[in-house]
Amino acid sequence: MSSAVETERAAALLDAQNKAAQLFEEIERDLIRPGVSEKDLSKEIHELGAKRHGVRTHWHKRVVRSGPNTLSPFAENPPDRIIQSDDILVVDLGPVFEEWEADFGRTYVLGNDPAKIKLRDALEPIWHTVKGRFRENPDMTAEELYAISCEEVQQAGWEFGAPIAGHLVGSFPHERIPNDKISLYIAKGNSDKMMVPGHDGHMRHWILEIHIHDRARGFGGFCEQLLTVD
């Protein structure tokens, strides 16, 4: 594919992410609060995205989890929970903007619990450290990047809390292979190199996810955004 086409595709993905970041700013400012259930907050987020940002669909389920529910794997659906005044909360959205996917996730802390604040504040620096190591060696495989992600979280004193550290993202719907749980993910067992073209001939783009679990205290957090586009 021509470099102009690839530049245009990357710009579209970055634009979608920038719109997602703006949506998250509004979620934090206007919606996140104690006393509301995760389910109701998720509904409010959906309504906000549709009303203010024209989001008609999300390419994956909306995830709003607090307290011990932050330790649940993505695929699970833990019981609904009321957000407390000293809680930790994760929001993971996959909004589609003008046929381009975003995937953005952040962790929020209500109250002043130092352990929760420490975990929240560690996420983005670790994310950028892992990105830096990838940029030093973009020829690496997906499983090598997963190992690096786990290593950086463990060195910071926590447990990496997911079987993946990211996945493909692109135009909606992005490349999918039925029942494929490996080659489309930054995960153990994926020996494919990250920066190779997809089946459509376009350069593939990736989301990097950093998951931190503090199992001793019963909570976790995560941060995710585009890895391959600045």
Salt bridges, closest charged atoms under 4 A:
GLU6 OE1 - ARG9 NH1 3.66
GLU6 OE2 - HIS202 ND1 3.36
ASP15 OD2 - LYS19 NZ 3.07
GLU26 OE1 - ARG52 NH1 3.19
GLU26 OE1 - HIS53 NE2 3.00
ASP30 OD1 - ARG29 NE 2.82
ASP30 OD2 - ARG52 NH1 2.96
GLU44 OE2 - ARG33 NH2 2.88
ASP87 OD2 - ARG81 NH1 2.65
ASP92 OD1 - HIS60 NE2 3.33
GLU98 OE2 - LYS19 NZ 3.53
GLU99 OE2 - ARG56 NH2 3.07
GLU101 OE1 - HIS174 ND1 2.63
ASP103 OD1 - HIS60 NE2 2.83
ASP103 OD2 - HIS167 NE2 2.62
ASP113 OD2 - LYS116 NZ 3.95
ASP121 OD1 - ARG120 NE 2.83
GLU124 OE2 - ARG106 NE 3.62
ASP139 OD2 - LYS193 NZ 3.04
GLU151 OE2 - ARG133 NH1 3.02
GLU152 OE2 - ARG133 NH1 2.81
GLU159 OE1 - ARG215 NE 3.24
GLU175 OE2 - HIS199 NE2 3.47
GLU209 OE2 - HIS167 NE2 3.29
GLU209 OE1 - HIS211 NE2 2.67
ASP214 OD2 - ARG217 NH1 2.98
GLU224 OE1 - HIS167 NE2 3.98
ASP230 OD1 - LYS131 NZ 2.31
ASP230 OD2 - ARG135 NH1 3.02
